[in-house]
Amino acid sequence: ASRAALQAKLDTANQAAATPADAAPSQDGDWSGTFSCGPNLQTPATLPAFSVPASLQVTDTHVESRFETAAAAWYMSGTLDQAGHVALRGSGMTKKTKSTVTWAMSFVGDIHGNALSATGYEQSFDGLNKFRACKLTLAHR
């Protein structure tokens, strides 16, 4: 066989090894859905449960989410590994009070197909006080 033919076979074999037939589809792009939290754990009567529209962007292994309502804003960033595990950390803040209230957030979850589900807490920045149990439920657009 000619040198060119052997090189072509080698190139084809290398490409097949680099992109297996069962490779997962890319998770890159925009995700949308809901961010929902239960009532505040310390004052449930005055700070009830809520659910708001949420979005998230994936680029390679980086995950970033920013969303807001008239009352509050949230920002999280984190990682996505090859197994589909997501880890996000961030913060939130009130927008309609005389003094701004801020909190930390920490979430873990998984991507299965076109669905992302992550659970975590709105909490104190030191992680010692949990304010609300929350869930992020998104679909790949």
Long-range contacts (C-beta under 8 A, 24 or more apart in sequence): 24-84, 27-58, 27-80, 27-84, 27-111, 27-140, 28-58, 28-59, 28-60, 29-57, 29-58, 29-140, 29-141, 30-55, 30-56, 30-57, 30-140, 30-141, 31-55, 31-56, 31-57, 31-58, 31-116, 31-138, 31-139, 31-140, 31-141, 32-56, 32-138, 32-139, 32-141, 33-116, 33-136, 33-137, 33-138, 33-139, 34-136, 34-137, 34-138, 35-67, 35-74, 35-134, 35-135, 35-136, 36-134, 36-135, 36-137, 37-122, 37-132, 37-133, 37-134, 37-135, 38-132, 38-133, 38-134, 39-132, 40-131, 40-132, 41-130, 41-131, 41-132, 41-133, 42-131, 47-132, 54-136, 54-138, 55-138, 56-116, 56-136, 56-138, 63-88, 65-90, 65-136, 68-95, 70-95, 70-96, 71-95, 71-96, 74-105, 76-105, 76-107, 78-107, 80-111, 84-110, 84-111, 84-112, 85-109, 85-110, 86-110, 86-111, 86-116, 86-118, 88-118, 88-120, 88-136, 91-125, 92-122, 103-131, 105-134, 107-134, 107-136, 109-136, 114-139, 114-140, 115-139, 115-140, 116-140
